[in-house]
Amino acid sequence: MKTGMMFFILCWLIASSAYSQDWKIIRGSGEIKREGEESIVGFVCTNIGCYTLFSNRLMVSKDGCRTWIRYSLDISYSEYSFSDIEFFDDLHGIISVRQIHSHGKNKKYIYHTTDAGMTWNMAFVDSVSDVGIKFFRLNDHVVFARTGFLVNSGRTHDIVYKSTDKGKNWEKFIESLSCIPYFMNDSLGVLRFINPSLPVRSIRVSIVRGNSYNPNGDYNVPDILIYNTKNWKMIAQNTMYIFDEQLYIKDSIPFTSPIIGNDFSFKGWNSIRLNNGDYGHTAYGEQIYETSDGGLTWKQVFDAAPHRILPDFFYTPWGIIVKSFEDDIFIVNDTKRNPTLINTEQLDIYPNPSSSAISVTIPSVEVVIYSTLGEAVIRVQDKYENIDIQNLSTGYYIVKAVTPIGVYYSSFVKE
């Protein structure tokens, strides 16, 4: 009996270590967690840092979510609250803000940054809707923003806006009842929505071409949508439907994976975005799963129990990062670092501040200096020391250093 129990424990330890050794559960330090504060409403990572958004403050980490500091755009008035955050690249991002007046009227704003969150400018105002703005980023330029107003039965009439210039300008794109947009490009995608002419909670899916779609729905809502910018698959009732680049079904195959569809026991609609081509991850409950063939097959790679995991994975210079439902708990695989990405810890600028010239600490084939508007104001080749900045206006600047082993970012102040 003892031998059998020892054998079981040994097998369990071997099986556990087989997929858990590369992943770590870390607890963020600093001001990331406050007693009695509402949970994080947004989380996103770039190659410069990771950002967490609370209802009235923005936090940033530049060491893979281990330490956190308070960042810009704090809101200190009770009638304002943050709703969501998204970044297009290392410098350009957007944040949504909700203002509630004492007489009950709502206003929603979108603020835009071109300097990695150091400064923010208003880009959009919505004074009609009741609910906060939620972002759905398509690529490095295009993003959709969903807002809306309450109608009967607790549903919302949603309005989807579109920006094709990294969140600077917005136009109304589509409207529907309780909808979620997923897009392949800025005019072709999938819309999940409620059909009001069908029984209560009748959720449908339609292909959107341009800004039109079938209001009755093209499909019943599938169990899972797996997608990137070119490869889309829907899974419904143990069948995987494979779409071409125009979102027409080109094939269907049986799908009986024990990982997705059965053990997951998904209820309704769930989406998995593969941000890294055919390679990617998803999470259900406390488990992390990995695919390398665009979602055809999956394997479990980590069990984060007792921490439940959010579904969005970020591929950063510090490794693969995903957040738990707890404000200060993150799961990191730091063996999956991409050497072509930046590492802000290794790039220093001196002197800083400076009034005449700057140097960077890593030999670079190109150095580019950006203003807070995202404009390249200085570009030099094969030079990284004593770069003349005398003609620049006083203020804050971002520096990009291109080296043979990667791209690095830092910043300095011109006096």
Secondary structure, DSSP 8 states (H G I E B T S, - for coil): -HHHHHHHHHHHHHHHHHHHTT-EEEE-EESS--TT----SEEEE-SS-EEEE-SS-EEEESSSSSEEEE-S----STTEEEEEEEESSSS-EEEEEEEE-TTS-EEEEEEEESSTTSS-EEEEEE-S-SS--EEEE-SSS-EEEEEEEE-GGG-EEEEEEEESSTTSS-EEEEEEES-EEEEEETTEEEEEEE-TTSSTT-EEEEEEETTB--TT-SEE--SEEEE-SS-EEEEETTEEEEE-TTS-EEEEEE---IIIIISS---S-EEEE-TBTTBEEEEETTEEEEESSTTSS-EEEEE-TT--EEEEEEEETTEEEEEESSTTEEEEETT---TTS--GGG--EESSSBSSEEEESS--SEEEEE-TTS-EEEEEES--SSEE-TTS-SEEEEEEEEETTEEEEEEEEE-
